[in-house]
Amino acid sequence: MQGSYGDNKEEAPSYLQLVDRLKWNSYESQKGTDKHAARVTFINGAKKMLAERGFSSENPLKDQMDQEYTECV
């Protein structure tokens, strides 16, 4: 959200709306971060998470292909 829209300008949702409140808290914690820096942080985090699960930009379907291969053998 920070990378797309900039600083959060919305009012905080009620604590009874737990999911919305957690999203708002996360967005609010990024207040003041430059849009470009927020995008770079997001992309680096996504790349790390995907790499931990066996995916890469060179071979995005590695995990799925490995599973299909072992089923065929």
CHARMM internal coordinates of N, CA and C (Angstrom, degrees):
IC EDIT
DIST 1 N 1 CA 1.4510
DIST 1 CA 1 C 1.5276
ANGL 1 N 1 CA 1 C 110.13
DIST 1 C 2 N 1.3316
ANGL 1 CA 1 C 2 N 116.54
DIHE 1 N 1 CA 1 C 2 N -41.99
DIST 2 N 2 CA 1.4594
ANGL 1 C 2 N 2 CA 119.49
DIHE 1 CA 1 C 2 N 2 CA -178.47
DIST 2 CA 2 C 1.5234
ANGL 2 N 2 CA 2 C 110.20
DIHE 1 C 2 N 2 CA 2 C -63.06
DIST 2 C 3 N 1.3299
ANGL 2 CA 2 C 3 N 117.19
DIHE 2 N 2 CA 2 C 3 N -40.06
DIST 3 N 3 CA 1.4541
ANGL 2 C 3 N 3 CA 121.35
DIHE 2 CA 2 C 3 N 3 CA -179.95
DIST 3 CA 3 C 1.5144
ANGL 3 N 3 CA 3 C 113.37
DIHE 2 C 3 N 3 CA 3 C -68.30
DIST 3 C 4 N 1.3160
ANGL 3 CA 3 C 4 N 117.40
DIHE 3 N 3 CA 3 C 4 N -26.97
DIST 4 N 4 CA 1.4604
ANGL 3 C 4 N 4 CA 121.13
DIHE 3 CA 3 C 4 N 4 CA -178.53
DIST 4 CA 4 C 1.5234
ANGL 4 N 4 CA 4 C 113.37
DIHE 3 C 4 N 4 CA 4 C -93.83
DIST 4 C 5 N 1.3267
ANGL 4 CA 4 C 5 N 116.53
DIHE 4 N 4 CA 4 C 5 N -41.33
DIST 5 N 5 CA 1.4596
ANGL 4 C 5 N 5 CA 120.21
DIHE 4 CA 4 C 5 N 5 CA -170.29
DIST 5 CA 5 C 1.5239
ANGL 5 N 5 CA 5 C 115.19
DIHE 4 C 5 N 5 CA 5 C -116.26
DIST 5 C 6 N 1.3231
ANGL 5 CA 5 C 6 N 118.81
DIHE 5 N 5 CA 5 C 6 N -9.23
DIST 6 N 6 CA 1.4569
ANGL 5 C 6 N 6 CA 120.29
DIHE 5 CA 5 C 6 N 6 CA -177.14
DIST 6 CA 6 C 1.5175
ANGL 6 N 6 CA 6 C 110.73
DIHE 5 C 6 N 6 CA 6 C 82.99
DIST 6 C 7 N 1.3162
ANGL 6 CA 6 C 7 N 116.66
DIHE 6 N 6 CA 6 C 7 N -156.56
DIST 7 N 7 CA 1.4606
ANGL 6 C 7 N 7 CA 121.74
DIHE 6 CA 6 C 7 N 7 CA -174.93
DIST 7 CA 7 C 1.5247
ANGL 7 N 7 CA 7 C 113.02
DIHE 6 C 7 N 7 CA 7 C -61.89
DIST 7 C 8 N 1.3208
ANGL 7 CA 7 C 8 N 114.79
DIHE 7 N 7 CA 7 C 8 N 146.23
DIST 8 N 8 CA 1.4602
ANGL 7 C 8 N 8 CA 123.15
DIHE 7 CA 7 C 8 N 8 CA 177.72
DIST 8 CA 8 C 1.5236
ANGL 8 N 8 CA 8 C 109.77
DIHE 7 C 8 N 8 CA 8 C -69.27
DIST 8 C 9 N 1.3219
ANGL 8 CA 8 C 9 N 115.71
DIHE 8 N 8 CA 8 C 9 N 129.11
DIST 9 N 9 CA 1.4749
ANGL 8 C 9 N 9 CA 120.85
DIHE 8 CA 8 C 9 N 9 CA 179.16
DIST 9 CA 9 C 1.5221
ANGL 9 N 9 CA 9 C 111.81
DIHE 8 C 9 N 9 CA 9 C -119.77
DIST 9 C 10 N 1.3338
ANGL 9 CA 9 C 10 N 116.93
DIHE 9 N 9 CA 9 C 10 N 2.07
DIST 10 N 10 CA 1.4596
ANGL 9 C 10 N 10 CA 121.72
DIHE 9 CA 9 C 10 N 10 CA -177.81
DIST 10 CA 10 C 1.5269
ANGL 10 N 10 CA 10 C 111.02
DIHE 9 C 10 N 10 CA 10 C -83.19
DIST 10 C 11 N 1.3337
ANGL 10 CA 10 C 11 N 115.70
DIHE 10 N 10 CA 10 C 11 N 154.87
DIST 11 N 11 CA 1.4617
ANGL 10 C 11 N 11 CA 120.75
DIHE 10 CA 10 C 11 N 11 CA 174.10
DIST 11 CA 11 C 1.5172
ANGL 11 N 11 CA 11 C 109.08
DIHE 10 C 11 N 11 CA 11 C -74.91
DIST 11 C 12 N 1.3191
ANGL 11 CA 11 C 12 N 115.99
DIHE 11 N 11 CA 11 C 12 N 150.69
DIST 12 N 12 CA 1.4609
ANGL 11 C 12 N 12 CA 120.70
DIHE 11 CA 11 C 12 N 12 CA 179.64
DIST 12 CA 12 C 1.5236
ANGL 12 N 12 CA 12 C 110.24
DIHE 11 C 12 N 12 CA 12 C -67.39
DIST 12 C 13 N 1.3405
ANGL 12 CA 12 C 13 N 116.74
DIHE 12 N 12 CA 12 C 13 N 133.50
DIST 13 N 13 CA 1.4573
ANGL 12 C 13 N 13 CA 118.98
DIHE 12 CA 12 C 13 N 13 CA 175.03
DIST 13 CA 13 C 1.5235
ANGL 13 N 13 CA 13 C 110.92
DIHE 12 C 13 N 13 CA 13 C -72.62
DIST 13 C 14 N 1.2978
ANGL 13 CA 13 C 14 N 116.47
DIHE 13 N 13 CA 13 C 14 N 165.13
DIST 14 N 14 CA 1.4626
ANGL 13 C 14 N 14 CA 122.42
DIHE 13 CA 13 C 14 N 14 CA 179.31
DIST 14 CA 14 C 1.5257
ANGL 14 N 14 CA 14 C 110.50
DIHE 13 C 14 N 14 CA 14 C -62.77
DIST 14 C 15 N 1.3264
ANGL 14 CA 14 C 15 N 116.05
DIHE 14 N 14 CA 14 C 15 N 151.78
DIST 15 N 15 CA 1.4608
ANGL 14 C 15 N 15 CA 120.46
DIHE 14 CA 14 C 15 N 15 CA 175.25
DIST 15 CA 15 C 1.5244
ANGL 15 N 15 CA 15 C 111.34
DIHE 14 C 15 N 15 CA 15 C -66.13
DIST 15 C 16 N 1.3346
ANGL 15 CA 15 C 16 N 117.74
DIHE 15 N 15 CA 15 C 16 N -17.32
DIST 16 N 16 CA 1.4567
ANGL 15 C 16 N 16 CA 121.10
DIHE 15 CA 15 C 16 N 16 CA 177.15
DIST 16 CA 16 C 1.5282
ANGL 16 N 16 CA 16 C 111.22
DIHE 15 C 16 N 16 CA 16 C -72.73
DIST 16 C 17 N 1.3234
ANGL 16 CA 16 C 17 N 116.53
DIHE 16 N 16 CA 16 C 17 N -22.37
DIST 17 N 17 CA 1.4680
ANGL 16 C 17 N 17 CA 121.86
DIHE 16 CA 16 C 17 N 17 CA 175.09
DIST 17 CA 17 C 1.5275
ANGL 17 N 17 CA 17 C 107.31
DIHE 16 C 17 N 17 CA 17 C -95.00
DIST 17 C 18 N 1.3185
ANGL 17 CA 17 C 18 N 115.48
DIHE 17 N 17 CA 17 C 18 N 74.81
DIST 18 N 18 CA 1.4642
ANGL 17 C 18 N 18 CA 122.27
DIHE 17 CA 17 C 18 N 18 CA -168.72
DIST 18 CA 18 C 1.5257
ANGL 18 N 18 CA 18 C 113.42
DIHE 17 C 18 N 18 CA 18 C -56.94
DIST 18 C 19 N 1.3183
ANGL 18 CA 18 C 19 N 118.25
DIHE 18 N 18 CA 18 C 19 N -50.23
DIST 19 N 19 CA 1.4661
ANGL 18 C 19 N 19 CA 120.93
DIHE 18 CA 18 C 19 N 19 CA -177.26
DIST 19 CA 19 C 1.5245
ANGL 19 N 19 CA 19 C 110.59
DIHE 18 C 19 N 19 CA 19 C -62.51
DIST 19 C 20 N 1.3314
ANGL 19 CA 19 C 20 N 116.40
DIHE 19 N 19 CA 19 C 20 N -47.23
DIST 20 N 20 CA 1.4619
ANGL 19 C 20 N 20 CA 119.89
DIHE 19 CA 19 C 20 N 20 CA 179.32
DIST 20 CA 20 C 1.5210
ANGL 20 N 20 CA 20 C 111.26
DIHE 19 C 20 N 20 CA 20 C -61.96
DIST 20 C 21 N 1.3254
ANGL 20 CA 20 C 21 N 116.64
DIHE 20 N 20 CA 20 C 21 N -38.37
DIST 21 N 21 CA 1.4616
ANGL 20 C 21 N 21 CA 120.25
DIHE 20 CA 20 C 21 N 21 CA -179.77
DIST 21 CA 21 C 1.5232
ANGL 21 N 21 CA 21 C 110.97
DIHE 20 C 21 N 21 CA 21 C -67.21
DIST 21 C 22 N 1.3376
ANGL 21 CA 21 C 22 N 117.82
DIHE 21 N 21 CA 21 C 22 N -40.68
DIST 22 N 22 CA 1.4686
ANGL 21 C 22 N 22 CA 120.85
DIHE 21 CA 21 C 22 N 22 CA 178.88
DIST 22 CA 22 C 1.5334
ANGL 22 N 22 CA 22 C 110.79
DIHE 21 C 22 N 22 CA 22 C -65.32
DIST 22 C 23 N 1.3276
ANGL 22 CA 22 C 23 N 117.00
DIHE 22 N 22 CA 22 C 23 N -40.02
DIST 23 N 23 CA 1.4631
ANGL 22 C 23 N 23 CA 120.33
DIHE 22 CA 22 C 23 N 23 CA 176.31
DIST 23 CA 23 C 1.5309
ANGL 23 N 23 CA 23 C 110.30
DIHE 22 C 23 N 23 CA 23 C -63.45
DIST 23 C 24 N 1.3262
ANGL 23 CA 23 C 24 N 116.25
DIHE 23 N 23 CA 23 C 24 N -43.97
DIST 24 N 24 CA 1.4607
ANGL 23 C 24 N 24 CA 120.67
DIHE 23 CA 23 C 24 N 24 CA 179.79
DIST 24 CA 24 C 1.5211
ANGL 24 N 24 CA 24 C 110.78
DIHE 23 C 24 N 24 CA 24 C -62.09
DIST 24 C 25 N 1.3444
ANGL 24 CA 24 C 25 N 116.89
DIHE 24 N 24 CA 24 C 25 N -43.83
DIST 25 N 25 CA 1.4697
ANGL 24 C 25 N 25 CA 120.81
DIHE 24 CA 24 C 25 N 25 CA 178.71
DIST 25 CA 25 C 1.5206
ANGL 25 N 25 CA 25 C 111.17
DIHE 24 C 25 N 25 CA 25 C -59.59
DIST 25 C 26 N 1.3169
ANGL 25 CA 25 C 26 N 116.70
DIHE 25 N 25 CA 25 C 26 N -43.18
DIST 26 N 26 CA 1.4585
ANGL 25 C 26 N 26 CA 120.70
DIHE 25 CA 25 C 26 N 26 CA 179.63
DIST 26 CA 26 C 1.5265
ANGL 26 N 26 CA 26 C 110.93
DIHE 25 C 26 N 26 CA 26 C -63.46
DIST 26 C 27 N 1.3102
ANGL 26 CA 26 C 27 N 116.28
DIHE 26 N 26 CA 26 C 27 N -46.40
DIST 27 N 27 CA 1.4592
ANGL 26 C 27 N 27 CA 121.74
DIHE 26 CA 26 C 27 N 27 CA 178.63
DIST 27 CA 27 C 1.5305
ANGL 27 N 27 CA 27 C 110.16
DIHE 26 C 27 N 27 CA 27 C -62.23
DIST 27 C 28 N 1.3034
ANGL 27 CA 27 C 28 N 117.12
DIHE 27 N 27 CA 27 C 28 N -43.94
DIST 28 N 28 CA 1.4654
ANGL 27 C 28 N 28 CA 122.44
DIHE 27 CA 27 C 28 N 28 CA -179.48
DIST 28 CA 28 C 1.5272
ANGL 28 N 28 CA 28 C 111.24
DIHE 27 C 28 N 28 CA 28 C -62.83
DIST 28 C 29 N 1.3359
ANGL 28 CA 28 C 29 N 117.23
DIHE 28 N 28 CA 28 C 29 N -33.48
DIST 29 N 29 CA 1.4722
ANGL 28 C 29 N 29 CA 120.80
DIHE 28 CA 28 C 29 N 29 CA -178.98
DIST 29 CA 29 C 1.5268
ANGL 29 N 29 CA 29 C 111.91
DIHE 28 C 29 N 29 CA 29 C -67.04
DIST 29 C 30 N 1.3213
ANGL 29 CA 29 C 30 N 117.15
DIHE 29 N 29 CA 29 C 30 N -17.63
DIST 30 N 30 CA 1.4678
ANGL 29 C 30 N 30 CA 121.23
DIHE 29 CA 29 C 30 N 30 CA -179.94
DIST 30 CA 30 C 1.5260
ANGL 30 N 30 CA 30 C 112.86
DIHE 29 C 30 N 30 CA 30 C -95.11
DIST 30 C 31 N 1.3241
ANGL 30 CA 30 C 31 N 116.47
DIHE 30 N 30 CA 30 C 31 N 2.68
DIST 31 N 31 CA 1.4697
ANGL 30 C 31 N 31 CA 121.03
DIHE 30 CA 30 C 31 N 31 CA -177.48
DIST 31 CA 31 C 1.5298
ANGL 31 N 31 CA 31 C 110.12
DIHE 30 C 31 N 31 CA 31 C -54.86
DIST 31 C 32 N 1.3277
ANGL 31 CA 31 C 32 N 115.26
DIHE 31 N 31 CA 31 C 32 N 132.57
DIST 32 N 32 CA 1.4536
ANGL 31 C 32 N 32 CA 121.13
DIHE 31 CA 31 C 32 N 32 CA 179.14
DIST 32 CA 32 C 1.5245
ANGL 32 N 32 CA 32 C 113.45
DIHE 31 C 32 N 32 CA 32 C 93.87
DIST 32 C 33 N 1.3251
ANGL 32 CA 32 C 33 N 117.51
DIHE 32 N 32 CA 32 C 33 N -12.32
DIST 33 N 33 CA 1.4632
ANGL 32 C 33 N 33 CA 121.26
DIHE 32 CA 32 C 33 N 33 CA 178.57
DIST 33 CA 33 C 1.5211
ANGL 33 N 33 CA 33 C 109.02
DIHE 32 C 33 N 33 CA 33 C -75.41
DIST 33 C 34 N 1.3206
ANGL 33 CA 33 C 34 N 116.11
DIHE 33 N 33 CA 33 C 34 N 135.59
DIST 34 N 34 CA 1.4529
ANGL 33 C 34 N 34 CA 122.35
DIHE 33 CA 33 C 34 N 34 CA 177.27
DIST 34 CA 34 C 1.5282
ANGL 34 N 34 CA 34 C 109.95
DIHE 33 C 34 N 34 CA 34 C -60.97
DIST 34 C 35 N 1.3420
ANGL 34 CA 34 C 35 N 117.74
DIHE 34 N 34 CA 34 C 35 N 142.18
DIST 35 N 35 CA 1.4656
ANGL 34 C 35 N 35 CA 121.20
DIHE 34 CA 34 C 35 N 35 CA -178.88
DIST 35 CA 35 C 1.5271
ANGL 35 N 35 CA 35 C 111.61
DIHE 34 C 35 N 35 CA 35 C -56.30
DIST 35 C 36 N 1.3263
ANGL 35 CA 35 C 36 N 116.45
DIHE 35 N 35 CA 35 C 36 N -44.62
DIST 36 N 36 CA 1.4672
ANGL 35 C 36 N 36 CA 119.99
DIHE 35 CA 35 C 36 N 36 CA -178.99
DIST 36 CA 36 C 1.5296
ANGL 36 N 36 CA 36 C 110.95
DIHE 35 C 36 N 36 CA 36 C -63.78
DIST 36 C 37 N 1.3212
ANGL 36 CA 36 C 37 N 116.78
DIHE 36 N 36 CA 36 C 37 N -43.90
DIST 37 N 37 CA 1.4684
ANGL 36 C 37 N 37 CA 120.43
DIHE 36 CA 36 C 37 N 37 CA 179.16
DIST 37 CA 37 C 1.5297
ANGL 37 N 37 CA 37 C 110.88
DIHE 36 C 37 N 37 CA 37 C -62.88
DIST 37 C 38 N 1.3208
ANGL 37 CA 37 C 38 N 117.67
DIHE 37 N 37 CA 37 C 38 N -38.06
DIST 38 N 38 CA 1.4613
ANGL 37 C 38 N 38 CA 121.43
DIHE 37 CA 37 C 38 N 38 CA 178.18
DIST 38 CA 38 C 1.5237
ANGL 38 N 38 CA 38 C 110.76
DIHE 37 C 38 N 38 CA 38 C -65.02
DIST 38 C 39 N 1.3158
ANGL 38 CA 38 C 39 N 116.72
DIHE 38 N 38 CA 38 C 39 N -39.56
DIST 39 N 39 CA 1.4708
ANGL 38 C 39 N 39 CA 120.23
DIHE 38 CA 38 C 39 N 39 CA 178.32
DIST 39 CA 39 C 1.5214
ANGL 39 N 39 CA 39 C 111.08
DIHE 38 C 39 N 39 CA 39 C -65.65
DIST 39 C 40 N 1.3344
ANGL 39 CA 39 C 40 N 116.98
DIHE 39 N 39 CA 39 C 40 N -43.87
DIST 40 N 40 CA 1.4657
ANGL 39 C 40 N 40 CA 121.29
DIHE 39 CA 39 C 40 N 40 CA 179.56
DIST 40 CA 40 C 1.5301
ANGL 40 N 40 CA 40 C 110.19
DIHE 39 C 40 N 40 CA 40 C -62.25
DIST 40 C 41 N 1.3175
ANGL 40 CA 40 C 41 N 117.23
DIHE 40 N 40 CA 40 C 41 N -43.16
DIST 41 N 41 CA 1.4659
ANGL 40 C 41 N 41 CA 121.57
DIHE 40 CA 40 C 41 N 41 CA 178.34
DIST 41 CA 41 C 1.5222
ANGL 41 N 41 CA 41 C 110.44
DIHE 40 C 41 N 41 CA 41 C -60.98
DIST 41 C 42 N 1.3259
ANGL 41 CA 41 C 42 N 117.34
DIHE 41 N 41 CA 41 C 42 N -43.75
DIST 42 N 42 CA 1.4628
ANGL 41 C 42 N 42 CA 121.47
DIHE 41 CA 41 C 42 N 42 CA 179.10
DIST 42 CA 42 C 1.5277
ANGL 42 N 42 CA 42 C 111.04
DIHE 41 C 42 N 42 CA 42 C -62.00
DIST 42 C 43 N 1.3259
ANGL 42 CA 42 C 43 N 116.86
DIHE 42 N 42 CA 42 C 43 N -47.88
DIST 43 N 43 CA 1.4640
ANGL 42 C 43 N 43 CA 121.06
DIHE 42 CA 42 C 43 N 43 CA -178.09
DIST 43 CA 43 C 1.5155
ANGL 43 N 43 CA 43 C 110.99
DIHE 42 C 43 N 43 CA 43 C -63.04
DIST 43 C 44 N 1.3260
ANGL 43 CA 43 C 44 N 117.86
DIHE 43 N 43 CA 43 C 44 N -43.55
DIST 44 N 44 CA 1.4659
ANGL 43 C 44 N 44 CA 120.50
DIHE 43 CA 43 C 44 N 44 CA 178.98
DIST 44 CA 44 C 1.5216
ANGL 44 N 44 CA 44 C 111.62
DIHE 43 C 44 N 44 CA 44 C -63.44
DIST 44 C 45 N 1.3153
ANGL 44 CA 44 C 45 N 117.09
DIHE 44 N 44 CA 44 C 45 N -39.75
DIST 45 N 45 CA 1.4593
ANGL 44 C 45 N 45 CA 120.84
DIHE 44 CA 44 C 45 N 45 CA 177.80
DIST 45 CA 45 C 1.5240
ANGL 45 N 45 CA 45 C 111.73
DIHE 44 C 45 N 45 CA 45 C -65.92
DIST 45 C 46 N 1.3245
ANGL 45 CA 45 C 46 N 116.39
DIHE 45 N 45 CA 45 C 46 N -41.43
DIST 46 N 46 CA 1.4636
ANGL 45 C 46 N 46 CA 120.51
DIHE 45 CA 45 C 46 N 46 CA 179.04
DIST 46 CA 46 C 1.5214
ANGL 46 N 46 CA 46 C 110.83
DIHE 45 C 46 N 46 CA 46 C -65.62
DIST 46 C 47 N 1.3372
ANGL 46 CA 46 C 47 N 117.39
DIHE 46 N 46 CA 46 C 47 N -42.15
DIST 47 N 47 CA 1.4645
ANGL 46 C 47 N 47 CA 120.56
DIHE 46 CA 46 C 47 N 47 CA 178.61
DIST 47 CA 47 C 1.5224
ANGL 47 N 47 CA 47 C 111.12
DIHE 46 C 47 N 47 CA 47 C -61.83
DIST 47 C 48 N 1.3282
ANGL 47 CA 47 C 48 N 116.83
DIHE 47 N 47 CA 47 C 48 N -41.17
DIST 48 N 48 CA 1.4590
ANGL 47 C 48 N 48 CA 120.90
DIHE 47 CA 47 C 48 N 48 CA 179.27
DIST 48 CA 48 C 1.5300
ANGL 48 N 48 CA 48 C 110.62
DIHE 47 C 48 N 48 CA 48 C -64.48
DIST 48 C 49 N 1.3224
ANGL 48 CA 48 C 49 N 117.00
DIHE 48 N 48 CA 48 C 49 N -45.70
DIST 49 N 49 CA 1.4580
ANGL 48 C 49 N 49 CA 121.41
DIHE 48 CA 48 C 49 N 49 CA -179.51
DIST 49 CA 49 C 1.5294
ANGL 49 N 49 CA 49 C 110.64
DIHE 48 C 49 N 49 CA 49 C -62.35
DIST 49 C 50 N 1.3272
ANGL 49 CA 49 C 50 N 117.49
DIHE 49 N 49 CA 49 C 50 N -43.86
DIST 50 N 50 CA 1.4589
ANGL 49 C 50 N 50 CA 120.56
DIHE 49 CA 49 C 50 N 50 CA 179.86
DIST 50 CA 50 C 1.5285
ANGL 50 N 50 CA 50 C 111.44
DIHE 49 C 50 N 50 CA 50 C -66.26
DIST 50 C 51 N 1.3295
ANGL 50 CA 50 C 51 N 117.29
DIHE 50 N 50 CA 50 C 51 N -39.24
DIST 51 N 51 CA 1.4701
ANGL 50 C 51 N 51 CA 120.89
DIHE 50 CA 50 C 51 N 51 CA 178.56
DIST 51 CA 51 C 1.5288
ANGL 51 N 51 CA 51 C 110.85
DIHE 50 C 51 N 51 CA 51 C -63.11
DIST 51 C 52 N 1.3300
ANGL 51 CA 51 C 52 N 117.13
DIHE 51 N 51 CA 51 C 52 N -38.28
DIST 52 N 52 CA 1.4677
ANGL 51 C 52 N 52 CA 120.89
DIHE 51 CA 51 C 52 N 52 CA 178.65
DIST 52 CA 52 C 1.5218
ANGL 52 N 52 CA 52 C 111.32
DIHE 51 C 52 N 52 CA 52 C -63.71
DIST 52 C 53 N 1.3192
ANGL 52 CA 52 C 53 N 116.62
DIHE 52 N 52 CA 52 C 53 N -23.43
DIST 53 N 53 CA 1.4668
ANGL 52 C 53 N 53 CA 121.35
DIHE 52 CA 52 C 53 N 53 CA -178.89
DIST 53 CA 53 C 1.5227
ANGL 53 N 53 CA 53 C 112.70
DIHE 52 C 53 N 53 CA 53 C -100.92
DIST 53 C 54 N 1.3364
ANGL 53 CA 53 C 54 N 116.92
DIHE 53 N 53 CA 53 C 54 N 8.99
DIST 54 N 54 CA 1.4545
ANGL 53 C 54 N 54 CA 121.24
DIHE 53 CA 53 C 54 N 54 CA 174.92
DIST 54 CA 54 C 1.5102
ANGL 54 N 54 CA 54 C 115.72
DIHE 53 C 54 N 54 CA 54 C 91.95
DIST 54 C 55 N 1.3132
ANGL 54 CA 54 C 55 N 118.62
DIHE 54 N 54 CA 54 C 55 N 7.93
DIST 55 N 55 CA 1.4564
ANGL 54 C 55 N 55 CA 121.37
DIHE 54 CA 54 C 55 N 55 CA 178.91
DIST 55 CA 55 C 1.5213
ANGL 55 N 55 CA 55 C 109.20
DIHE 54 C 55 N 55 CA 55 C -100.90
DIST 55 C 56 N 1.3220
ANGL 55 CA 55 C 56 N 116.36
DIHE 55 N 55 CA 55 C 56 N 152.56
DIST 56 N 56 CA 1.4574
ANGL 55 C 56 N 56 CA 121.03
DIHE 55 CA 55 C 56 N 56 CA 175.84
DIST 56 CA 56 C 1.5190
ANGL 56 N 56 CA 56 C 108.55
DIHE 55 C 56 N 56 CA 56 C -148.01
DIST 56 C 57 N 1.3195
ANGL 56 CA 56 C 57 N 116.81
DIHE 56 N 56 CA 56 C 57 N 167.89
DIST 57 N 57 CA 1.4606
ANGL 56 C 57 N 57 CA 119.33
DIHE 56 CA 56 C 57 N 57 CA 179.06
DIST 57 CA 57 C 1.5202
ANGL 57 N 57 CA 57 C 110.65
DIHE 56 C 57 N 57 CA 57 C -69.36
DIST 57 C 58 N 1.3353
ANGL 57 CA 57 C 58 N 117.50
DIHE 57 N 57 CA 57 C 58 N -26.06
DIST 58 N 58 CA 1.4570
ANGL 57 C 58 N 58 CA 120.86
DIHE 57 CA 57 C 58 N 58 CA 178.42
DIST 58 CA 58 C 1.5281
ANGL 58 N 58 CA 58 C 111.38
DIHE 57 C 58 N 58 CA 58 C -76.12
DIST 58 C 59 N 1.3391
ANGL 58 CA 58 C 59 N 116.77
DIHE 58 N 58 CA 58 C 59 N -33.78
DIST 59 N 59 CA 1.4528
ANGL 58 C 59 N 59 CA 121.25
DIHE 58 CA 58 C 59 N 59 CA -175.79
DIST 59 CA 59 C 1.5258
ANGL 59 N 59 CA 59 C 109.48
DIHE 58 C 59 N 59 CA 59 C -140.22
DIST 59 C 60 N 1.3435
ANGL 59 CA 59 C 60 N 118.08
DIHE 59 N 59 CA 59 C 60 N 75.24
DIST 60 N 60 CA 1.4617
ANGL 59 C 60 N 60 CA 120.67
DIHE 59 CA 59 C 60 N 60 CA -172.59
DIST 60 CA 60 C 1.5233
ANGL 60 N 60 CA 60 C 114.86
DIHE 59 C 60 N 60 CA 60 C -66.13
DIST 60 C 61 N 1.3370
ANGL 60 CA 60 C 61 N 118.84
DIHE 60 N 60 CA 60 C 61 N -20.21
DIST 61 N 61 CA 1.4622
ANGL 60 C 61 N 61 CA 121.29
DIHE 60 CA 60 C 61 N 61 CA -178.33
DIST 61 CA 61 C 1.5215
ANGL 61 N 61 CA 61 C 112.07
DIHE 60 C 61 N 61 CA 61 C -107.47
DIST 61 C 62 N 1.3179
ANGL 61 CA 61 C 62 N 118.65
DIHE 61 N 61 CA 61 C 62 N 22.53
DIST 62 N 62 CA 1.4627
ANGL 61 C 62 N 62 CA 123.28
DIHE 61 CA 61 C 62 N 62 CA -175.84
DIST 62 CA 62 C 1.5137
ANGL 62 N 62 CA 62 C 112.41
DIHE 61 C 62 N 62 CA 62 C -52.92
DIST 62 C 63 N 1.3073
ANGL 62 CA 62 C 63 N 117.66
DIHE 62 N 62 CA 62 C 63 N -50.55
DIST 63 N 63 CA 1.4523
ANGL 62 C 63 N 63 CA 121.58
DIHE 62 CA 62 C 63 N 63 CA -176.39
DIST 63 CA 63 C 1.5264
ANGL 63 N 63 CA 63 C 110.89
DIHE 62 C 63 N 63 CA 63 C -60.65
DIST 63 C 64 N 1.3217
ANGL 63 CA 63 C 64 N 116.57
DIHE 63 N 63 CA 63 C 64 N -45.48
DIST 64 N 64 CA 1.4618
ANGL 63 C 64 N 64 CA 121.36
DIHE 63 CA 63 C 64 N 64 CA -179.86
DIST 64 CA 64 C 1.5295
ANGL 64 N 64 CA 64 C 110.46
DIHE 63 C 64 N 64 CA 64 C -64.60
DIST 64 C 65 N 1.3366
ANGL 64 CA 64 C 65 N 117.86
DIHE 64 N 64 CA 64 C 65 N -42.63
DIST 65 N 65 CA 1.4530
ANGL 64 C 65 N 65 CA 121.22
DIHE 64 CA 64 C 65 N 65 CA -179.40
DIST 65 CA 65 C 1.5238
ANGL 65 N 65 CA 65 C 110.84
DIHE 64 C 65 N 65 CA 65 C -66.80
DIST 65 C 66 N 1.3243
ANGL 65 CA 65 C 66 N 117.91
DIHE 65 N 65 CA 65 C 66 N -39.23
DIST 66 N 66 CA 1.4593
ANGL 65 C 66 N 66 CA 121.24
DIHE 65 CA 65 C 66 N 66 CA 177.85
DIST 66 CA 66 C 1.5262
ANGL 66 N 66 CA 66 C 110.98
DIHE 65 C 66 N 66 CA 66 C -61.90
DIST 66 C 67 N 1.3308
ANGL 66 CA 66 C 67 N 116.41
DIHE 66 N 66 CA 66 C 67 N -41.25
DIST 67 N 67 CA 1.4617
ANGL 66 C 67 N 67 CA 120.89
DIHE 66 CA 66 C 67 N 67 CA -179.88
DIST 67 CA 67 C 1.5285
ANGL 67 N 67 CA 67 C 110.57
DIHE 66 C 67 N 67 CA 67 C -66.23
DIST 67 C 68 N 1.3088
ANGL 67 CA 67 C 68 N 118.08
DIHE 67 N 67 CA 67 C 68 N -43.21
DIST 68 N 68 CA 1.4612
ANGL 67 C 68 N 68 CA 121.80
DIHE 67 CA 67 C 68 N 68 CA 179.31
DIST 68 CA 68 C 1.5235
ANGL 68 N 68 CA 68 C 110.76
DIHE 67 C 68 N 68 CA 68 C -63.74
DIST 68 C 69 N 1.3367
ANGL 68 CA 68 C 69 N 117.05
DIHE 68 N 68 CA 68 C 69 N -37.96
DIST 69 N 69 CA 1.4680
ANGL 68 C 69 N 69 CA 121.07
DIHE 68 CA 68 C 69 N 69 CA 179.87
DIST 69 CA 69 C 1.5195
ANGL 69 N 69 CA 69 C 110.77
DIHE 68 C 69 N 69 CA 69 C -64.68
DIST 69 C 70 N 1.3348
ANGL 69 CA 69 C 70 N 117.55
DIHE 69 N 69 CA 69 C 70 N -44.47
DIST 70 N 70 CA 1.4703
ANGL 69 C 70 N 70 CA 119.80
DIHE 69 CA 69 C 70 N 70 CA -178.73
DIST 70 CA 70 C 1.5167
ANGL 70 N 70 CA 70 C 110.95
DIHE 69 C 70 N 70 CA 70 C -68.48
DIST 70 C 71 N 1.3319
ANGL 70 CA 70 C 71 N 118.35
DIHE 70 N 70 CA 70 C 71 N -28.59
DIST 71 N 71 CA 1.4584
ANGL 70 C 71 N 71 CA 120.42
DIHE 70 CA 70 C 71 N 71 CA 176.75
DIST 71 CA 71 C 1.5285
ANGL 71 N 71 CA 71 C 111.64
DIHE 70 C 71 N 71 CA 71 C -70.85
DIST 71 C 72 N 1.3242
ANGL 71 CA 71 C 72 N 116.71
DIHE 71 N 71 CA 71 C 72 N -30.75
DIST 72 N 72 CA 1.4661
ANGL 71 C 72 N 72 CA 121.42
DIHE 71 CA 71 C 72 N 72 CA -179.10
DIST 72 CA 72 C 1.5219
ANGL 72 N 72 CA 72 C 112.23
DIHE 71 C 72 N 72 CA 72 C -78.56
DIST 72 C 73 N 1.3000
ANGL 72 CA 72 C 73 N 117.45
DIHE 72 N 72 CA 72 C 73 N -27.68
DIST 73 N 73 CA 1.4735
ANGL 72 C 73 N 73 CA 121.56
DIHE 72 CA 72 C 73 N 73 CA -175.59
DIST 73 CA 73 C 1.4827
ANGL 73 N 73 CA 73 C 112.61
DIHE 72 C 73 N 73 CA 73 C -81.21
END
COOR INIT
IC SEED 1 N 1 CA 1 C
IC BUILD
